[in-house]
Amino acid sequence: MKEKRASSKAQPRKLGPTSKPARAEAAGKPVDPRASLLRLGSFAHYADPAYYAKTYAARTSDVRYYLDEALAAGGPVLELGAGNGRITLPLAHAGVKVTAVDHSKPMLDDLRARLTKVPKEVADRVTIVQGDIREVALRRKFARVFCPFNTALHLYTRSDVERFFATVKRHLAPKGELVVDLSIPVAENLARDPEAPFGAPPFRHPTEGKVRYKELFDFDPVSQVLMITMQFFPDDKARPAFATPLAHRQFFPQEWESLLHYNGFTNLRVFGDFTREPLTRDCDVMVWHAQAPISEAKRRPR
């Protein structure tokens, strides 16, 4: 992955002075370029809640799926990667108590703003926690742990995956379930020329006005990380072009099943595209259900 490809015409927007790479540079410490790029690819897409909300407003099949799961569980839900509440808020409106965890302050700030516009009894069902899904420890158990909409694709290494699974085990009640959905790798995207932009129709950006839009796909087969660089070119020439990198680890179905199995999860089930039908070669999304070992679920929260 070569960062200069993303910056040839549209400059990536910076995270700001509070990011770890910026603090390291300020302290005179060496910065790992790959780690910095992956961090940028984990945060940049979530720095603009208005754009995120507009882009995924029509994505509703997963909302219905997670709502059905939450209501069937009959207990509190932990949502890892809650963002600005696309799934959280429908759950809360339906009477479900949700602890919403995310690492993005802009997204959680937007969720807080949205909660001020709903009835108090709905807002009171939501607990917001800013934190890393590999590290959070809440000292309580949940009937369901949800990790929706490719949040797990930001787990770039085996260590990341193992720490994430440890988080899940800490928080699952006995007989509780992890439910996680991940996009299935698309061979065409993995094979694209990283120098050749993939065009898309112009659209109206919620904060930038009408923009032309292109994407670059750069897959590293060693790390299995696909770097997607979203390039925006506003029609208003007074507004500079900019780019948003998004780094997604690519997990294949058999690989994810093995990771669950060797981390001790049981009762593994997988469905395709939120249909509760078997996963097939025509599916775009795999939805996994798993339970933690009984010994893990019975441990007292630390």
N, C-alpha and C positions, 0 to 999 in steps of 0.2 A: 504494500500500500504506500503510495507516494503522495504526501500531502500537497505537493506543488500542483498536482493535477486538478485538485479542487479549487485552487486559488488563481488559475490562469485568467479567468474573466470575472469571477464572482468571489469576493473575499469572505471567508468564514467569519461569522460574528463571534466576538470574544465572550467568554463566560463572565469575565469581570475579575476584579482584584481579589475576591475572596475564594477563588478556586484554588485547589491544591497546587497545580503547576505554577500559578502566579505567585503563591506564597513561597514555593520552593525557589523560584528565580529571585524573588526579593531577598531571600536569605542567603543567596549565593550557592545553593545546593544544585548538583547536577540534576537535570530533568531527563527522564527516559522519553524520547520522542514518541515511541509507539504507545507507551502508557498514557501520555498526554493526549494523543490522538484518540485512543479508546475512551478516555474520560470525556473528551469533547463529544464523541459519538454517543455517549450515554446521557448527556445533559442538553445538548444544543436543541434537539427537536422538541424539548419540553420547556424551553425558555419563553415560548410565545403561546400562552393558553388560548388566546382568541383564535389563532390559526389552527391550533390542535382541535379545538372544539368544533370549528366549522368543517375541518377536513374529515372528521370521523362522526359527524352528527347522524349520518345515515346508517352507521354500523349498529344494528340493533339485535341481531340474532344472538350474539353473545350475552347481551344484557338480559334477554328473556331466559337464556340457559342458566346463568348464574342466579337469577331471581328464583327460578324453580328449585335450584339446589339449596338456596338459603332457606326458602320456606319449608322444604322437605326436612332440612336439618333440625328445625325448631330450636335453634340456639344461636348464640352470637357468632359473628363471622369476622375473620381477620382477612383483610384484603391487602396483599403485598403488591405494590405498584398501582395504587389507587388513582394517581394523577389528579385531575380536577373534578373527579366525581361522576364520570360518565356512567359507571356502574354503581358506585356508592350511593348516589342520590335515589335512583329507583328502588334500591334495597331499603333505604331508610323510609321512603314514602310508603313502602309495603309493610312497615312495622318491624323490620329487621335491625338489630343493633349491629353496627359495623365499626371496627377499628380500622381506619384507613391509613396505611403506611406508604410513604413515597420519599424519594431523596430530593425531589425537585421543589425548591421553595416557591418559585413562581406558580407552579401547578397547585400546590397546597394553599397558597394565598388566594388563588382564584376559587378553590373549593370553599374556603372560609367565607369569601364574599358571596358565593351562591347560597351558603347556608343562612345568611342573613335575610334571604328573600323567601324562605320557606317557613311553614308553621313551626313554632318553637318545639312542639313535640317531635317533629321530624328531625330538626337540627340536633335535639338532645340525644338522638339515637346514634350520632356520628361522633367518634373520637378520632382526632387527627394526630398523627405521629410523624414527624420528619425523621427519617432514618434509612439506613442501608438494609436491604432485605437479607444481606448475608450476616448481619450483626444484631439486629433488633432483638431485645429481650424484654417482654412486657409483664412477666410474672403472672400470667393467667393463661387459661386454656380455651380453645374455641372448637365448636362443632364442625366448622369448615374453615379451611385456609385456602383462599383463592389467590391465584397468581395469573391475572388475565392479560390478554392482548400482547403477547410477545415480550412481556417483562422479563421472562427467563432467558430471552435471547441476549440480554446484557450480562449474562454469566459467561465470561470469555474463557475461563480456564477450569480445569478439573477442581482446583481448590475453590474457585468461586461456586461451582455447583455443590460441592460437599458442604460448604458453609451455609449455602441457601437451604439445603436439605436439613441441616442441623437446626436452622431457624424454624423450619416447618415442624420438626419433631418436638421442639421445645413448646410449641403452642397448640398442638393437636390434642384434643380430649380423646379419651378411650373411644374407639370405634368412629372417631372423626375422620374426615377425608380431606386430602389435598386435591384440589381441582386446578389444573393448569392447562392453558392452551398455547400452542406454538404454531407458527406458520411452517409448512413443509417446504424445504428448500426447492427452489425452482431452477432446474438445470440451465435453462436459457439465461437467467440472470447471472448465474455463476460463471457462465462462459462468455459473457459480453466483453467486448474490447473496452478496457477501462479508460481509454482516451476518446471514445466515441460517445457523445451525449445521446441519451434517449429522450426524444422530444415528447411533450404532452400539450394538449390544448391550453391556450391562455385562460386565465380565470381571474376573479376579483379577490384579492387578498384582503382580509378584514382590516388590516392596518396599513398596507402599502398601496392599496388601489389595484388597478388592473396590472397584471404581471404576465410575462412570458416565463415558461417553466421548463427546465430540463433536469435530467438525472444522469449521474455517472454511477456505474457499478464496478467495484474493484474487489474481487474475491481473492483472498489469500488461502490457498489450499493447505498450508501448514498450520495456521492458527484456526482455520475454518471460520474466519470472520469475513463477512461481506460488508464493505464500507459503501454506503449509499450516500452520494453527495447531491443534495437537492439545491439546484441553482435557480435563483429568482432574479428576473430582470424587469424592474418596474417600467411602465410606459412613461411615467413622470420622470424625465431625465434629471430632475433635481434630486431624485432619490437614487443612491448608489445601488448597483447590483450586489447581491450577497448570496452566501451559500450556507447550507445547514447540513453538517455531516451526521449520519446515523449509522452506528456500528451494531451489527447483528451477528452473533454467533449462529452458525447453521447446525442444527441438530436434526439428524435423520431419525425416523420412527424407531428402528431397531436400536439405535444408539441411546435414545432417551429411555427406552424400556430397560436397557442394561444399566444405565446410571441409577434409575429407581431401584432396580433389583439389588445391585451391589451396595447400595446405601441402606438396605434393610427394609424397604417398603414392600407391602404385601397387598393382596387383593387388587392387582393391577387391572385396570380396564381402560380401553381407548375407544373413542368414537370419532367420526369424521364430521367436520363442518357444523357442529352444534345441532346435529340431527338426531343424536342417540342411535344412529345407524353405524354399521361397521366402517372402519377406516379403509378406504380403497385408493387405488392409484389416481382416481379423479378428484380426490379431496384436496383442498388448499390448506386446511387447518386440522391439526390433531388435538383432541381434547382428552387429557389423561386424568384418571381418578386413581388415587392410591391411599392406603392406610399406613400409618406408622406402626412399627412393632409394638405389641402390647406393653412390653417392658418400658419402651420409650414413652408411650402415652401416659403411663401411670406415674412417671417421675414427677416430683414436685417442681414447679417452675423455679428457675434460679434467679 
